[in-house]
Amino acid sequence: MSIRTNLKKVLPPISITEQEALDAGDVWIESSIYQGKPDMAALRALPQAKLSAQEQAFIDGPVKTLLEMIDDFELQNGEHIPEDILSFLGKQKFFSMIIPKKFGGLEFSPYANSTIVTMIATKSGAIAVTVMVPNSLGPGELLMHYGTEAQQNHWLPSLAIGDDIPCFALTGPEAGSDAGSIPDAGIVTKGMHKGEEVLGLNVTWDKRYITLAPIATVLGLAFKVFDPEHLLGDKLELGITCALLPKSHPGVELGNRHDPMGVRFYNGTTRGKDVFIPMDFIIGGQKNIGKGWQMLVSCLGAGRGISLPAMGVATAQSAFKSTSEYSFIREQFGVPVGRFEGIQEKLADIAGKTFLLESMRVLTTEGLGEGLTPAVVTAIAKYHMTELGRDVLNQAMDVQAGKAIQRGPQNTLANGYSALPIAITVEGANILTRNLMIFGQGAMRCHPHLKEMVDLIHSSDSNADAEFNRVLGKTVKFSAKNAFRSLGNSYMPFIRKSESVYPEVVKYEKRLNALSAKLAPLADFSLLVLGGELKKSELLSARLGDVISYVYAGMAAIRFYEQRVENRQEALPYFQYAMEWSLQQGEKAIVNFVNNFPNVATKVLMRVLTNTYSSSVRGISDDLVRELSTVSMNDSSIKKQLTHAVHVVKGDGNYINEQAFKAKHAAMPLLSRVQKALRKAPIVPFLSFENAVNQLLAKGEVSEAERIILLEYNEKRKLSVRVDEFTFDMDVIPAEIRDDFTLDGEQKEADIKANAA
């Protein structure tokens, strides 16, 4: 009995939905990571994404206008998105960023799409979700790729200008991640449509969690098709199919809402019972019956690689901006809280991970902009970027503490805290993405021979044994090379390679190459020893997926640092932290994988090949934490670059914080003099900062002009550290009224004198 025959008995068959998911998308630089030799040359040669003149004009015009229209606190306390905002989104074509210009759409690049969604998400998660859904997986994208000419000409122009609002219904009460189990069914039959008897489908469905369903005018629908009367052929079950139904079609039910964490975007249900639809409602027509799952997984790139990661980036940028500014403004025991090491640990982590997130956003959208749809990379982006956003936000909440938990117009974190779990659960839970998709798809798509081997194992071709033996030989050679590469990189650091022209990058690139080199033989031996059981060993496969992911993140950080930062000297601590953290996480994943591998003999061999005898992993130094936390409180070009998506609107929480932050930096020389003067001759009783400054003026320690600068700063500081408060009936009291201070900071000298007195 041949090796192939024995393996066929052991390995479970691959279902149709699994096969279509594995076949979907392209293979990109993740393949080189999996094979143990990251392609840094290809990384550096990738064309840089830039905003076109039209895209920049859209950001400078409609996007900024939209951000100034949004009052997210008011929105979250209401029931509906204001009609003027919905109308503005439609008229300004926010729903058609991916629709081609020939149909009236904007046809923006993935990089521009991501930038716009990120900017909106820093202001409002509800509006960001409303914009991103029509521009990711949904009727628009499916029509562009698979619709008939008549369907495209009918629907895309009205979708482009917001006359029609789309939703797409896949998930139901009985089927979430396992799309192959959806019970929604369409039965091939004949029925009446527009006064004629035509061939069509009698469809029954029950769907939930459908974004925009309550306000949608056109419904994209996934269901299984059955042909019990064999009107189309001999097969009974024809597979998952996608159709497009107008809301006005008889029997279509749209309207009931869910309440996702109080975030006021529209999400709800759709149902239908025995709804007859003609064949021309199927996207692409009758010939596309049964191709629905293939169509869906082929169009997942936008949702996974653009929209959902953008929400993670938006959360981090907003959290970084407000937390770094707050840490500088807020003082305890006479010093900024950002000088305390407990805060420094959090602040450095926030800053470094924001750098990493922006790096990953740019690289992923640059790949998508080249026309690629890398399934593994977009899964990495979706999982790690939303999780990193959550991590950053949680730490920002810790730092800002009481200020962070008091909801109101001045709070810059609370609404994001409610909205981010939505990005984590949409389009497949993150647990599924990490444990099943990243390494599962990565192994099949990135290994140069595995997919061919699996196909041959299940093949019934007469030459399958001979072909299998040929591929097996190539696989053995590939694995042997991986083993020797890992040995060399593990025990002889001097052979590790780097192509960077920047000395500060070289050591990190070498460590990144070594980490990838260790991954390759671990993956090989896992597949050899565990075979089909590896699919069930989610804890193990997830760790291998983590290694791929953190190498990708490190590559993104290197590219961003080398090609995107405006001032490398300012950016160096951010880059160092991002690299140290990524490498640390990848090295931890290697250690935990080896320590938990179930086969003892293989575990010993893995230890030898990867030099993994200890569970200790190099950590991030306290010196780097102190350095990064300190520079993150500077008003620098890298801070501006890493918070570019946060559009400050006069009067909002970010504006209040930024005004105080800038005022304190401007007043720092004077504040230092004041501190020295007070240490030399303390003012007792101190009473207030204003009183102290007036006393120093009387002593001649400060001039009248300097007194005005100091008191202007202090008023802005007081406003920044305030939180929103309400009347007993929960009517908000404006901060400017509470503090008797105008938000633009322009006060007459007489007002300052009066306040000081």
Buried (B, 14 or more C-beta within 10 A) or exposed (E): EEEBEEBBEEBEEBEBBBBBBBBBBBBBBBBBBBBBBBBBEEBBEBEEBEBEEEBEEBBEEBBBEBBBBBBBBEBBEEEEBBEEBBEBBBEBBBBBBBBBEEBBBBBBBBBBBBBBBBBBBBBBBBBBBBBBBBBBBBBBBBBBEBBBEEBBEBBBBBBBBBEBBBBBBBBBEEBBBEBBEBEBBBBBBEBEBEEEEBBBBBBBBBBBBBBBBBBBBBBBBBBBBBBEEEEBEEEEEBBBBBBBBEBEBEBBBBEEBBEBBEBBBBBBBBBBEEBBBBBBBBBBBBEBBBBBBBBBBBBBBBBBBBBBBBBBBBBBBBBBBBBBBBBBBBBEEEEBBBBBEEBBBBBBBBBBBBBBBBBBBBBBBBBBBEEBBBBBBBBBBBBBBBBBBBBBBBBBBBBBEEBBEBBBBBBBBBBBBBBBBBBBBBBBBBBBBBBBBBBBBBBBBBBEBBBBBBBBBBBEEEEBBEBBEBBBEEBEEBBEBBBEBBBBBBEEEEEBEBEBEBEEBBBBBBBBBBBBBBBBBBBBBBBEBBEBBBBEBBEBBBBBBBBBBBBBBBBBBBBBBBEBBEEBEBBBBBBBBBBBBBBBBBBBBBBBBBEEBEEEEBBEBBBBBBBBEEEEBEEBEEEBBBBBBBBBBEBBEBBEBBBBBBBBBEBBBBBBBBBBBBBBBBBEEBBEBBEEBBEEEEBEEEEEBBBBBBBBBEEEBBEEEBBBBBBBBBBBBBBBBBBBEEEEEEEBEEBBEEBEBEBEBEBEEEBBBEBBE
